Amino acid sequence: MKVKRTQNRIIKNNDMSKGSTISKNSSINENSSINRNSTINKESDINKDMNKDINKDINKDIDKDTNRTMEGKNKSIQEVLRINRDGELEYLTFPALSEIPFVKHLFTTRLGGVSEGIFATMNLSYTRGDEREAVDENYRRIGQVLGCELSHMVLSHQTHTTNIRRITREDCGKGITRELDYENIDGMITNVPGIMLVTFYADCVPLYFVDTEHRAIGLSHSGWKGTVNRMGAHTLQEMKKAYGTDPEKVVAAIGPSICQSCYEVSEDVIQEFRAAFPDKDLQNRLYERKENGKYQLDLWEANREILLRAGVPDNHISVTDICTCCNPTYLFSHRASHGKRGNLAAFLGMCET
Ligand SMILES: [Zn+2]
């Protein structure tokens, strides 16, 4: 299946100031779908275009950081998200998180499950009307990839809050093999080995956090409400309280969700963003007004900015280049399906020691 990649972003870019995503006017745009079967050729073409736009310092940084061949260098620019295949099953991983030995993570796609109809095939939601047995089987398949029993998973209860729960051994299996005994939990943090955190998506933004110093993790759901209320900063604050987390030692990832080109919002949403982010330059980067009086809002950039302001270094933040709404047969999208859909899930867990 062809997966559309949205604008390219650089993840190793120490020397660039804020707003370092590549110009949206560059030749790499929404419509440049990268066929994975001819990745190498297309990536090198794209790289040529990118080199025109990016100053040489950045390339030097990339060289330093990767110390690889030309092909490897292209990879470090392009591969913010890796597509993994295991039979029918496909799932996405962030290379930056895969490098950390004490965590396991992935983001699901629609492929490789047993659910049918609007839930086809890898639906991870028990609450949207799918067959329980099908969802159980979907979890078993993901559990197999992660090497994780269902009884070690802990599910969120998302209602667009900024509430964060500290997950302990007591919570193991909640929402999946045991009843959920909490509600309104949009973020979870833990430092307990063996626990796998699970949150749900179909356009909203997944935020992954790994504290590499204290061995702790956080996983948060940030839709427009979570974003305007700075869910990312709240999660980091809770990790600091619980584990002494220093944002400078955090590796973060902003996961597959709706891109700016797909995300039209009305004036009332923008009013809240204006109040939350009074900086005019930032406002110009976050949304564009259209002739119809609506706006196109960039949740990826907003969440990246929130993490930067909270103290996470720029080169520690991976930003998705895959949009849920641009890829509605590959990923569940609330917008694209008009609400007739299952849920994708983000998984982030601590390895057993
Ligand atoms: Zn899109």
Residues whose N, C-alpha, C, O or C-beta is under 5 A from the ligand:
A	BS01	ZN	C259 C262 C323 C325 C326
